[in-house]
Amino acid sequence: MAIFVGRIVFIAAAFALCGGPVALAQSSLDVPIETGEAQPESPVGDVARAETPPPPAIQLPATLPPLDDGRACPGCPPRRIGSAFLWTTAVNGIYELANLIRGQDTAKITPETWWTNMKRGWEWDLDDFAVNQIGHPYQGNNYFTTGRSNGMNFWESAGLTAFGSTTWEYFGETNQASLNDFINTTLGGIALGEMFHRTAWLVRNTHATGKSRMWNEIGATALDPMSGLMRFMSGDASRVVDKPAEMVPSSLTAVASFGLLWRGSNTEAVESNTYGFFETDLLYGDVLSGSSRTPYDAFAVRLSFGGGSAFSEARVRGRLFSAPLGGISFAIAQNYQFNSNPAYRYGAQAFDGVFIGEKRFNPRWSLLAIGGGGATVLGAVDSIPLSGIAPEEPPPDAGQGVSTGPRYYDYGPGGNLLATFILRRDNAQIVNFGWELHHLHSLDGVRANHVLQRARLDVTFPLRGALGVGGSTEFFSRTTYYADDAGEANYHFPQYRVFLTWTIS
């Protein structure tokens, strides 16, 4: 996939640049510095000194002034708006070059194809589910982090992401501009971009020097290639300075779970089976802080592997705004979601308004409650075609990389509801119950309304230190109501898990 080729290019570029800026930042002047202290006698005699007069001394101030390049703080990147737009265009160029190397017909762009795309407007494309729901959000993440690495704030970087997505759709491919790609690239890119940007700052140790500093900068670059590239080019990768205050979370918890999952089904199309799985959860910041105007100073990430698919789930929920409301708080959050397993596929870009409250029973035990709902800007879910509908066959003359279908999932907007209750002991989760409902009205695909529900109950028991053991039960239900009273379809999938956990906080 082009996204991974682009990522390798970014990381390789950072490696190549490491020797230049780092070495330059560590270089010193070849001119004597006047410090007020006595200088040692030169091994050369007075006659030699008389023949070669010393160069004029440079008087340095006691404290060096901050860099005058528009930085919001000493550890922040320089503010370079023009550079951000140029590098976003360069990102598109790298993806275009990667597609050309792979032999994609859609990469054979010309001014004529640009003009044709501008005249034709938008369409719903027929790309694979993973390309549209993971590939395009990841590409958008590179636009977003280009803005952040050039000193732009969250909202400015969001606008830059829309710019990168729009120019790619019209000028990066011969395909007609895709509306679903634009939405997924922009909104998914914002969610993944800020998450990766902040996670990369967790890896960096800006007080370290030498090889350890280089390796943690390289590790951060693997998470956020564009910020890493900018830091190596500017010399920031070797500067000893405090991290930006907004990149240091108020709290941080990571949980890794691995074990076995059994999934049942009420349809012969999906067999009941047992799978291994690995799941990670990252809780960044404090969702209980009553007031916040800093986007993503609190967010949650879940990544799941196995369970019937190599990569089965990715969820990012980032707080955009919160304010106290009586004894509770109200928050607006952005959501990115991707699910793919043998039972169903679902992806969404959404925004929620949620109410958050906590009940403390004693200094050790508490109950956290979260509830609310919102709008799904664009969601994707498996189609369930009516009996007798023949699958669409791709045109025989389609070129390499041309989206021809058939596409077995539907696109549309909708709404959602959610509720979460977490019983905690010493801030560690013991019982976690979550329920969510998604409604999608299909605008492209099988004409229908999809209602999806998911409920999951996790119970975890600490064993020793960071090690714990747990189990969970989960139930997924989907009902599809076809247009024109053509009937409905119901599917149910129960799941059960047993697992070990490792918690770091």
C-alpha positions as CSV (number, residue, x, y, z in Angstrom):
1,M,0.0,0.0,0.0
2,A,1.2,3.5,-0.8
3,I,0.8,4.7,2.8
4,F,3.4,2.3,4.0
5,V,5.8,3.1,1.1
6,G,5.4,6.8,2.0
7,R,6.1,6.1,5.6
8,I,9.3,4.2,4.8
9,V,10.4,7.2,2.6
10,F,9.8,9.6,5.5
11,I,11.8,7.6,8.0
12,A,14.6,6.9,5.5
13,A,14.8,10.7,4.9
14,A,15.1,11.4,8.6
15,F,17.9,8.9,8.9
16,A,19.8,10.4,6.0
17,L,19.5,13.9,7.5
18,C,20.5,12.8,11.0
19,G,24.2,13.3,10.4
20,G,23.9,16.8,9.0
21,P,21.8,18.9,11.4
22,V,22.9,17.0,14.5
23,A,26.6,17.5,13.6
24,L,25.9,21.1,12.7
25,A,24.2,21.8,16.0
26,Q,27.1,20.4,17.9
27,S,29.7,22.4,16.1
28,S,31.5,25.3,17.7
29,L,33.0,28.6,16.7
30,D,36.6,28.7,15.7
31,V,36.9,32.2,17.3
32,P,38.0,32.8,20.8
33,I,35.2,33.7,23.3
34,E,35.8,36.4,25.9
35,T,34.5,35.1,29.2
36,G,36.4,37.3,31.6
37,E,38.6,34.4,32.8
38,A,42.4,34.3,32.3
39,Q,43.4,32.5,29.2
40,P,46.2,29.9,29.2
41,E,49.6,30.8,27.7
42,S,50.0,29.8,24.1
43,P,52.7,27.3,23.4
44,V,53.9,29.7,20.7
45,G,56.2,32.6,21.9
46,D,55.6,36.3,22.1
47,V,57.2,36.8,18.7
48,A,54.8,34.5,17.0
49,R,51.9,36.2,18.7
50,A,53.1,39.5,17.5
51,E,53.4,38.3,13.9
52,T,49.9,36.9,13.9
53,P,47.5,39.2,15.7
54,P,44.5,37.4,17.3
55,P,41.0,37.8,15.8
56,P,38.7,40.1,17.6
57,A,37.0,38.5,20.6
58,I,33.2,37.9,20.7
59,Q,31.5,38.9,23.9
60,L,28.6,36.5,24.7
61,P,25.8,37.5,27.0
62,A,25.4,35.6,30.3
63,T,22.1,34.0,29.1
64,L,21.6,33.2,25.4
65,P,18.3,34.7,24.1
66,P,15.6,32.4,22.8
67,L,15.5,31.5,19.1
68,D,13.8,34.3,17.2
69,D,11.9,32.1,14.7
70,G,8.3,32.3,15.9
71,R,8.4,29.5,18.4
72,A,5.5,29.5,20.9
73,C,7.9,28.1,23.5
74,P,11.6,27.0,23.6
75,G,10.7,23.4,22.9
76,C,8.1,24.2,20.3
77,P,8.8,24.0,16.5
78,P,9.4,27.2,14.6
79,R,6.2,28.7,13.0
80,R,6.6,28.3,9.2
81,I,3.2,28.6,7.4
82,G,4.6,28.7,3.9
83,S,6.8,25.7,4.7
84,A,3.8,23.7,5.9
85,F,1.9,24.2,2.7
86,L,5.0,23.3,0.6
87,W,5.7,20.2,2.6
88,T,2.0,19.1,2.4
89,T,2.4,19.4,-1.4
90,A,5.6,17.4,-1.1
91,V,3.7,14.7,0.8
92,N,1.3,14.4,-2.1
93,G,4.3,14.2,-4.4
94,I,5.8,11.3,-2.4
95,Y,2.5,9.3,-2.5
96,E,2.2,10.1,-6.3
97,L,5.8,8.8,-6.9
98,A,5.1,5.7,-4.8
99,N,2.0,5.0,-7.0
100,L,4.0,5.5,-10.2
101,I,6.7,3.0,-9.0
102,R,3.9,0.5,-8.3
103,G,2.6,0.9,-11.8
104,Q,-0.7,2.5,-10.9
105,D,-2.5,3.8,-14.0
106,T,-4.2,6.3,-11.7
107,A,-0.8,7.9,-11.1
108,K,-0.4,9.0,-14.7
109,I,-1.5,12.5,-14.1
110,T,-1.3,15.4,-16.5
111,P,-2.8,19.0,-16.6
112,E,-5.5,17.5,-18.7
113,T,-6.6,15.0,-16.0
114,W,-6.5,17.8,-13.5
115,W,-8.9,19.9,-15.5
116,T,-11.1,16.9,-16.2
117,N,-11.4,16.1,-12.5
118,M,-12.3,19.7,-11.7
119,K,-15.1,19.6,-14.2
120,R,-16.5,16.3,-13.1
121,G,-16.9,17.0,-9.3
122,W,-17.3,14.4,-6.6
123,E,-18.2,10.6,-6.7
124,W,-18.3,7.7,-4.2
125,D,-15.4,5.5,-5.0
126,L,-15.2,1.7,-5.0
127,D,-11.9,1.1,-3.2
128,D,-11.4,-1.7,-0.6
129,F,-12.6,-1.2,2.9
130,A,-9.1,-1.0,4.4
131,V,-7.9,1.4,1.8
132,N,-10.7,3.9,2.5
133,Q,-11.0,3.4,6.3
134,I,-7.3,3.1,7.2
135,G,-5.2,4.1,4.2
136,H,-6.8,7.5,3.6
137,P,-6.9,8.5,7.3
138,Y,-3.2,7.6,7.6
139,Q,-2.4,9.7,4.6
140,G,-4.4,12.6,6.1
141,N,-2.4,12.1,9.3
142,N,0.8,13.1,7.4
143,Y,-0.8,16.4,6.3
144,F,-1.9,17.2,9.9
145,T,1.5,16.4,11.4
146,T,3.1,18.5,8.7
147,G,1.2,21.5,10.1
148,R,2.0,20.6,13.8
149,S,5.7,20.2,13.0
150,N,5.8,23.7,11.4
151,G,4.4,25.5,14.4
152,M,0.7,25.4,13.5
153,N,-1.9,24.8,16.2
154,F,-4.5,22.1,16.1
155,W,-7.2,24.0,14.2
156,E,-4.8,25.4,11.7
157,S,-3.4,21.9,11.1
158,A,-7.0,20.7,10.6
159,G,-7.4,23.2,7.8
160,L,-4.1,22.1,6.3
161,T,-5.3,18.5,6.3
162,A,-8.4,19.6,4.3
163,F,-6.1,21.4,1.8
164,G,-3.9,18.3,1.4
165,S,-6.9,16.0,0.9
166,T,-8.6,18.3,-1.6
167,T,-5.5,18.8,-3.7
168,W,-4.8,15.0,-3.7
169,E,-8.3,14.2,-4.8
170,Y,-8.2,16.6,-7.8
171,F,-4.6,16.6,-8.8
172,G,-3.0,13.4,-7.2
173,E,-4.8,10.8,-9.2
174,T,-6.6,10.4,-12.6
175,N,-9.6,9.0,-10.7
176,Q,-12.6,11.3,-10.2
177,A,-12.5,13.1,-6.9
178,S,-14.0,11.0,-4.2
179,L,-16.2,12.5,-1.5
180,N,-15.8,9.6,0.9
181,D,-12.0,9.8,0.5
182,F,-12.1,13.6,1.3
183,I,-14.1,13.1,4.5
184,N,-12.1,10.0,5.7
185,T,-8.7,11.6,4.8
186,T,-9.6,14.9,6.5
187,L,-11.4,13.9,9.7
188,G,-9.6,10.6,10.1
189,G,-6.3,12.4,9.4
190,I,-7.0,14.9,12.2
191,A,-7.8,12.2,14.7
192,L,-4.8,10.0,13.9
193,G,-2.5,13.0,13.4
194,E,-3.0,14.6,16.8
195,M,-2.9,11.1,18.5
196,F,0.4,10.2,16.7
197,H,1.9,13.7,17.3
198,R,1.3,13.5,21.0
199,T,2.3,9.9,21.3
200,A,5.6,10.7,19.6
201,W,6.3,13.4,22.2
202,L,5.9,10.7,24.9
203,V,8.9,8.8,23.3
204,R,11.2,11.9,23.0
205,N,13.6,12.7,25.8
206,T,14.6,16.3,25.0
207,H,17.1,16.4,27.9
208,A,19.1,13.4,26.6
209,T,22.2,13.6,24.4
210,G,24.3,11.3,22.3
211,K,23.2,7.9,21.1
212,S,20.3,7.6,23.5
213,R,18.9,10.9,22.2
214,M,19.3,9.9,18.6
215,W,17.5,6.6,19.1
216,N,14.5,8.0,20.9
217,E,14.2,10.7,18.2
218,I,14.2,7.9,15.6
219,G,11.5,6.0,17.6
220,A,9.4,9.2,17.7
221,T,10.0,9.6,14.0
222,A,8.5,6.1,13.4
223,L,5.3,7.3,15.0
224,D,5.2,10.8,13.5
225,P,7.4,10.8,10.4
226,M,6.8,14.5,9.4
227,S,7.6,15.9,12.8
228,G,10.7,13.7,13.0
229,L,11.9,14.9,9.6
230,M,11.4,18.6,10.4
231,R,13.2,18.1,13.7
232,F,16.3,16.5,12.1
233,M,16.3,19.1,9.4
234,S,16.1,22.1,11.8
235,G,18.5,20.7,14.4
236,D,15.8,20.4,17.0
237,A,16.5,16.7,17.3
238,S,19.7,17.5,19.2
239,R,18.7,20.6,21.1
240,V,18.5,20.2,24.9
241,V,15.3,21.9,26.0
242,D,12.1,21.3,27.9
243,K,9.2,19.6,26.1
244,P,6.3,21.8,25.2
245,A,4.1,22.0,28.3
246,E,0.9,21.0,26.3
247,M,2.7,17.8,25.1
248,V,3.1,16.5,28.7
249,P,-0.1,14.7,29.8
250,S,-1.6,15.1,33.3
251,S,-1.8,11.3,33.6
252,L,-1.0,8.3,31.4
253,T,-2.1,4.7,31.6
254,A,-1.3,1.9,29.1
255,V,-2.9,-1.6,29.3
256,A,-1.9,-4.6,27.1
257,S,-4.2,-7.7,27.0
258,F,-3.6,-11.0,25.2
259,G,-5.6,-14.2,25.3
260,L,-8.3,-16.2,23.5
261,L,-11.5,-15.0,21.9
262,W,-14.5,-17.2,21.0
263,R,-17.1,-15.7,18.6
264,G,-20.5,-17.2,17.8
265,S,-23.0,-16.4,15.1
266,N,-26.7,-16.9,14.2
267,T,-25.9,-17.1,10.4
268,E,-24.3,-19.9,8.4
269,A,-22.3,-17.2,6.5
270,V,-20.1,-16.8,9.6
271,E,-18.7,-19.8,11.4
272,S,-18.3,-19.9,15.2
273,N,-14.6,-20.2,16.1
274,T,-11.8,-19.5,18.6
275,Y,-9.0,-17.1,17.9
276,G,-6.0,-15.6,19.7
277,F,-5.9,-11.8,20.1
278,F,-3.7,-9.0,21.4
279,E,-5.2,-5.6,22.5
280,T,-3.7,-2.4,23.7
281,D,-5.4,0.6,25.4
282,L,-3.8,4.0,25.9
283,L,-5.5,6.5,28.2
284,Y,-3.8,9.9,27.8
285,G,-4.7,12.8,30.1
286,D,-7.6,13.1,32.7
287,V,-11.1,13.0,31.3
288,L,-12.4,14.3,34.7
289,S,-10.6,17.6,34.5
290,G,-13.6,20.0,34.5
291,S,-12.5,22.6,32.0
292,S,-10.4,22.3,28.8
293,R,-9.9,24.3,25.6
294,T,-6.9,22.3,24.4
295,P,-7.9,19.6,21.8
296,Y,-6.7,16.1,22.6
297,D,-5.2,16.9,26.0
298,A,-7.2,13.8,26.9
299,F,-7.8,10.9,24.5
300,A,-8.2,7.2,24.5
301,V,-6.8,4.7,21.9
302,R,-7.6,1.1,21.4
303,L,-5.7,-1.2,18.9
304,S,-6.7,-4.9,18.5
305,F,-4.9,-7.6,16.5
306,G,-6.1,-11.1,15.8
307,G,-9.6,-12.3,16.6
308,G,-10.1,-13.5,13.0
309,S,-8.3,-10.6,11.3
310,A,-4.6,-9.5,11.3
311,F,-5.7,-6.0,12.3
312,S,-9.2,-6.0,13.8
313,E,-9.9,-2.7,15.5
314,A,-8.6,0.9,15.9
315,R,-10.5,3.5,17.9
316,V,-9.4,7.0,18.8
317,R,-11.6,9.3,20.9
318,G,-10.2,12.7,21.6
319,R,-11.6,15.5,23.7
320,L,-12.0,18.8,21.9
321,F,-13.6,20.8,24.6
322,S,-14.9,20.4,28.1
323,A,-16.6,22.5,30.8
324,P,-18.0,21.9,34.3
325,L,-21.7,21.5,34.5
326,G,-22.9,21.3,38.1
327,G,-21.2,18.3,39.8
328,I,-20.3,16.8,36.4
329,S,-18.6,17.9,33.2
330,F,-19.7,18.1,29.6
331,A,-17.3,17.4,26.7
332,I,-17.3,17.4,23.0
333,A,-15.2,14.6,21.5
334,Q,-14.0,13.5,18.0
335,N,-14.2,9.8,17.2
336,Y,-12.3,7.6,14.6
337,Q,-13.4,4.0,14.5
338,F,-12.4,1.0,12.4
339,N,-13.5,-2.6,12.9
340,S,-12.8,-5.6,10.7
341,N,-13.4,-9.2,11.6
342,P,-15.2,-12.3,10.1
343,A,-18.5,-11.1,11.6
344,Y,-18.7,-7.5,10.4
345,R,-16.8,-4.5,9.2
346,Y,-17.6,-1.0,10.4
347,G,-15.8,2.4,10.2
348,A,-16.9,5.9,11.1
349,Q,-15.9,9.6,11.5
350,A,-18.1,11.1,14.2
351,F,-18.5,13.7,16.9
352,D,-20.1,13.2,20.3
353,G,-21.3,15.3,23.2
354,V,-20.9,13.4,26.5
355,F,-21.6,14.0,30.1
356,I,-18.9,12.7,32.6
357,G,-19.3,12.2,36.3
358,E,-17.6,10.3,39.1
359,K,-18.9,8.9,42.4
360,R,-16.3,8.2,45.1
361,F,-17.3,5.5,47.6
362,N,-14.0,5.9,49.6
363,P,-10.4,7.0,48.9
364,R,-9.7,3.8,46.9
365,W,-13.0,2.9,45.1
366,S,-14.9,5.1,42.6
367,L,-17.4,4.7,39.7
368,L,-16.9,6.7,36.5
369,A,-20.0,7.2,34.3
370,I,-20.0,8.6,30.7
371,G,-23.1,9.0,28.6
372,G,-24.1,10.9,25.5
373,G,-24.5,10.8,21.7
374,G,-23.8,12.6,18.5
375,A,-23.6,12.6,14.8
376,T,-21.7,10.3,12.4
377,V,-20.5,12.5,9.5
378,L,-19.7,9.4,7.4
379,G,-19.9,5.7,8.3
380,A,-19.3,2.5,6.4
381,V,-20.8,-0.9,7.1
382,D,-21.0,-4.2,5.3
383,S,-23.8,-4.5,2.8
384,I,-26.4,-7.3,3.2
385,P,-27.8,-7.5,-0.4
386,L,-31.4,-8.7,-0.8
387,S,-31.8,-12.2,-2.2
388,G,-31.5,-12.3,-6.0
389,I,-29.1,-9.3,-6.3
390,A,-26.2,-10.4,-8.5
391,P,-22.8,-9.0,-7.5
392,E,-21.4,-6.4,-9.9
393,E,-18.5,-7.6,-12.1
394,P,-15.5,-5.3,-12.7
395,P,-14.9,-4.0,-16.3
396,P,-12.4,-6.3,-18.1
397,D,-10.3,-3.4,-19.3
398,A,-9.7,-1.7,-15.9
399,G,-6.1,-0.5,-15.4
400,Q,-3.8,-1.2,-12.5
401,G,-5.1,0.8,-9.4
402,V,-8.4,1.8,-11.0
403,S,-11.3,1.4,-8.6
404,T,-13.8,-0.8,-10.3
405,G,-15.5,-2.6,-7.5
406,P,-17.6,-4.4,-6.6
407,R,-17.8,-2.7,-3.2
408,Y,-19.6,-4.7,-0.6
409,Y,-20.1,-2.0,2.0
410,D,-22.4,1.0,2.2
411,Y,-21.7,4.7,3.0
412,G,-23.8,7.2,4.7
413,P,-24.3,9.6,7.7
414,G,-26.2,8.8,10.9
415,G,-26.3,9.2,14.6
416,N,-24.9,7.4,17.6
417,L,-25.5,6.9,21.4
418,L,-23.1,5.6,24.0
419,A,-22.8,4.8,27.7
420,T,-19.8,3.6,29.8
421,F,-19.5,2.7,33.5
422,I,-16.1,1.9,35.0
423,L,-15.6,0.7,38.5
424,R,-12.1,1.6,39.7
425,R,-9.8,0.8,42.6
426,D,-6.9,3.1,43.1
427,N,-7.6,4.4,39.6
428,A,-7.2,0.9,38.1
429,Q,-10.2,-0.5,36.1
430,I,-11.8,-3.5,37.7
431,V,-15.1,-3.6,35.9
432,N,-15.8,-1.8,32.6
433,F,-19.2,-1.9,30.9
434,G,-19.7,-0.1,27.5
435,W,-22.7,0.1,25.2
436,E,-22.9,1.9,21.8
437,L,-25.5,2.3,19.1
438,H,-24.9,3.4,15.6
439,H,-27.5,4.3,13.0
440,L,-26.4,4.7,9.3
441,H,-28.6,5.8,6.5
442,S,-27.1,4.5,3.2
443,L,-26.5,7.1,0.6
444,D,-24.3,4.9,-1.6
445,G,-24.7,1.1,-1.8
446,V,-27.7,-1.0,-0.9
447,R,-30.5,1.4,-0.1
448,A,-31.2,0.7,3.6
449,N,-31.0,1.9,7.2
450,H,-28.5,0.0,9.4
451,V,-28.8,-0.1,13.2
452,L,-25.7,-1.5,14.9
453,Q,-25.4,-2.2,18.6
454,R,-22.5,-3.4,20.7
455,A,-22.2,-4.1,24.4
456,R,-19.1,-5.3,26.2
457,L,-18.4,-6.2,29.9
458,D,-14.8,-6.6,31.1
459,V,-13.8,-7.8,34.5
460,T,-10.1,-7.6,35.5
461,F,-8.4,-8.9,38.7
462,P,-4.9,-7.7,39.6
463,L,-2.5,-10.5,40.4
464,R,0.9,-9.1,41.2
465,G,2.4,-5.8,40.3
466,A,1.4,-4.9,36.8
467,L,0.1,-8.4,35.9
468,G,-3.6,-9.1,35.9
469,V,-6.1,-11.7,34.6
470,G,-9.6,-11.0,33.2
471,G,-12.5,-12.1,31.1
472,S,-15.1,-10.4,29.0
473,T,-18.4,-11.0,27.3
474,E,-19.5,-9.0,24.3
475,F,-22.6,-8.9,22.1
476,F,-22.9,-7.4,18.6
477,S,-26.3,-7.0,16.9
478,R,-27.1,-5.5,13.6
479,T,-30.5,-4.9,11.9
480,T,-30.8,-3.7,8.4
481,Y,-34.1,-2.2,7.2
482,Y,-34.3,-2.1,3.4
483,A,-35.9,0.7,1.5
484,D,-39.4,0.6,0.1
485,D,-40.5,-1.8,2.8
486,A,-38.5,-4.6,1.2
487,G,-38.0,-6.4,4.5
488,E,-35.2,-6.5,7.1
489,A,-32.3,-8.7,8.2
490,N,-31.1,-9.4,11.7
491,Y,-27.7,-10.8,12.7
492,H,-26.3,-11.5,16.2
493,F,-22.7,-12.3,17.2
494,P,-21.8,-13.1,20.8
495,Q,-18.1,-13.0,21.9
496,Y,-16.3,-14.2,25.0
497,R,-12.6,-13.5,26.0
498,V,-10.2,-14.7,28.6
499,F,-6.9,-12.9,28.9
500,L,-3.9,-11.7,30.8
501,T,-3.2,-8.0,31.3
502,W,-0.1,-5.9,31.9
503,T,-0.7,-2.3,33.1
504,I,1.7,0.6,33.1
505,S,0.7,3.9,34.8
